[in-house]
Amino acid sequence: MQTQSLEVFVAVARGKSFTRAARSLGYTQSAVSRQIAVLEKDLGADLFDRLPRGVELTEQGRALLPHAEAMLDRLHTAQRDLDSLRDIGGGRLRVGAFPTAVAALVPRALAAFRTAYPQAELSLVEGLTPHLLDRLAAGEADLAVVSAPPDRPLDATRFDLHHLLDEQLLVAVPPGHPLADRHTVRLADLAGDPFIAGSATAEETLLRATLPSGFRPRIDIVAAEWTGKLGCVAAGLGVALVPALAVRATPADLVLLRLHPDDASARRIFAATARRPTPTVVHMLSLLRQIAATV
């Protein structure tokens, strides 16, 4: 059975006419008739009833059609994947990531990708998870590294979510803090400390997913960027929760403490992709998983 015969069969079945199929495929009508005759002989079945005007599928033709469409679809997908794989070196990869993932995880994966494919066109956009998922849905990104707190899972109906790691939160305190020599602290121990946060409302920050019941931090200083938050902590203006992925960007003039297991809360980190990622995206996923395993 030849692929060309299946393509002709599907075209005739959809157009219900040898003439329309010939026109859509760029063949002569006699060529279409020959292809169908060969296919019917190979299968030992009549696939079409020839009518005064056009054709109709026989019972055997109706049985064959979904299989022919599925086989052609798989062949076309295989060709696209091979073309994409061949073109990785000269293609493009657009990655989105939330801020702390840009501190180490994503840049290291992109660097490994560039080492393997130095001619590839790479781009990285930093943003918050909802914005990144919107870009992915709009076709403006090929892959997005996103996060979700334990009580707010991401919508997995629009994308494929590939789990990379669960990220713990640490507490940053200035070197002279009374608890700076501890390895583990409870948030209740910090009840008297002002917190440096990205919003004056704890519900809109990392704190929301971590605070134990009844604990309400005092937020005196709001700093949206991590450099500002950690600079304020180092200056002794308060304490801050720091995601583990941001540790690489943490200055040396402050102390990071672990939270007690009863207070610790892990963010789930995913790579979000379209339902059928290209080989380029699949390769980047593999690199992200390798780097995530070392973080």
Phi, psi and omega in degrees: 000124182268143177303321181300321179295321178294319178298319179294317179302313181296318180297318179293319181298320181285322182271347181055035182195133173295324183294313180295321179297317179299318181295317183290330182267348182078026179255171169275158180298323180295326178294319178297315180300319180295318180298317180294320179297318178296317181296316180296323178293316180299321183272344183066039183211145172276122186264336183227144166269121180279121182249166177304325178232096178089197182222161174228145178294139170280179177300319178294322178296318178296325179290325182284328191306307182298327179290319178296316179297319181294318180296317179294321179297317178296320179295318179294321178296317178299319179295318178298317181295320178294320178296318180295318180297320179293331185263004181306313184300332181245008182268201181227155177222119182251117185242137172246149181205147176285160193308310186288338175291338179280349181293325183207311189304300186291315179302322180293321178292318178296322179296319178294322178296316181294325177298319180286325184227077186297340181270354182292147178268111183252144173218147181227128177240127177267140179186176177277158187307311181301319180294320181295319179293326176295319178296320179296317180295327181277000181078016181267358176215151178265335182204144178226128174269117189229169182226159179213132175290162185302326185265004179224077181295153179285154177286112183266011181276338183264336187223167166269128180252120182252109184293130180255312180191166171252125188258123177279156175257140177247169177246125176264129178229156177290156184304327183273008182294143181302336182259009188295339182269001178275158174266329183224141178227159170261148178298330178298332177293341183255017184299331181271359183265141170287141179259139171268121185222169180276354179208150178288346179255116184302329182296343182258012183234182174302334182300327187304322184274356189243332188296131174290161182303130176088351181271125180233107182287155173268120181251104180268325186237131178250124178223121186285324185265151182293327178298321178291316180301308184290329174296321178293322178295313181300330180279358177086018182273354180162192179239167181209148171278135184233125175293146182301328180295340182270000185302321182301329182268004183281129179293159184285344186268036169211170186241136177255130181241147175278149174276147174302143181307329179289339180255343185292142179221130184258133170275141177268131182250130182231156163256120180261135180223168171295166184300326181237081183294146178286163175304327177299314180293319178301321178295318178295323176301317179299318179293319178299319179295319179297315180292319181300325181293342181258352184284000000 
